[in-house]
Amino acid sequence: MDANVIIDLFQCDKTILPRISRYAGQIAVATTIIEEIQCLALDDCRQLGMRLVEPTIDQVYSAIHKPKPLSFYDWLCYLLARQHQWICVSNDKALRKQCTSSHLAVMWEFEMLCLLVENGGLSREKCCDLFFCIKSNNPFFITDAVVTSALRRLENQS
């Protein structure tokens, strides 16, 4: 999981993180990515049920020397997801493009929240509240169109 998603969820409702691990799939995050997040410590991650992964020296070296537009942290997220064949959860367009071009599964944050509802780990109402909280915190990146699309997906569930 990319830092931007963890930050969104932690700021809006950190109790969602253990639910994701239980109902949608284990959250794995590089310890170095946690360093990027000011509001979260490694102990917080453990208490919230996240799997902390220590990147290898080779992965760190590779991420340092990879080209832009991805940051060091985004390259680490990509490299770990590719190595373990995990789904990369990110809202970052450059990281998503890298995953897609490498045929690595990638999921938007709101897709993951919809999956949580579909699997019985979250009510539709709470999910909608999260959509609007995340949009409020990130109005530039989370557009009205993104929220509308996610709300449509929730409405189409039986």
KALINUR-V658657 format. One record per backbone hydrogen bond with DSSP energy under -1.0 kcal/mol. CO is the residue of the C=O (numbers start at 1). NH is the residue of the N-H. If there is no record, write none. Layout:
CO|NH  CO|NH
This chain:
2|6  3|7  4|8  5|9  6|10  7|11  8|12  9|13  13|16  14|17  16|20  17|21  18|22  19|23  20|24  20|25  27|51  29|53  30|34  31|35  33|36  34|37  41|45  42|46  43|47  44|48  45|50  46|49  51|29  53|31  56|60  57|61  58|62  59|63  60|64  61|65  71|75  72|76  73|77  74|78  75|79  76|80  77|81  78|82  79|83  80|84  81|85  81|86  88|107  89|2  92|96  93|97  94|98  95|99  96|100  97|101  98|102  99|104  100|103  105|88  107|90  108|112  109|113  110|114  111|115  112|116  113|117  114|118  115|119  116|121  117|120  123|127  124|128  125|129  126|130  127|131  128|132  129|133  130|134  131|135  132|136  133|137  134|138  138|142  143|147  144|148  145|149  146|150  147|151  148|152  149|153  150|154  151|155  152|156  154|157
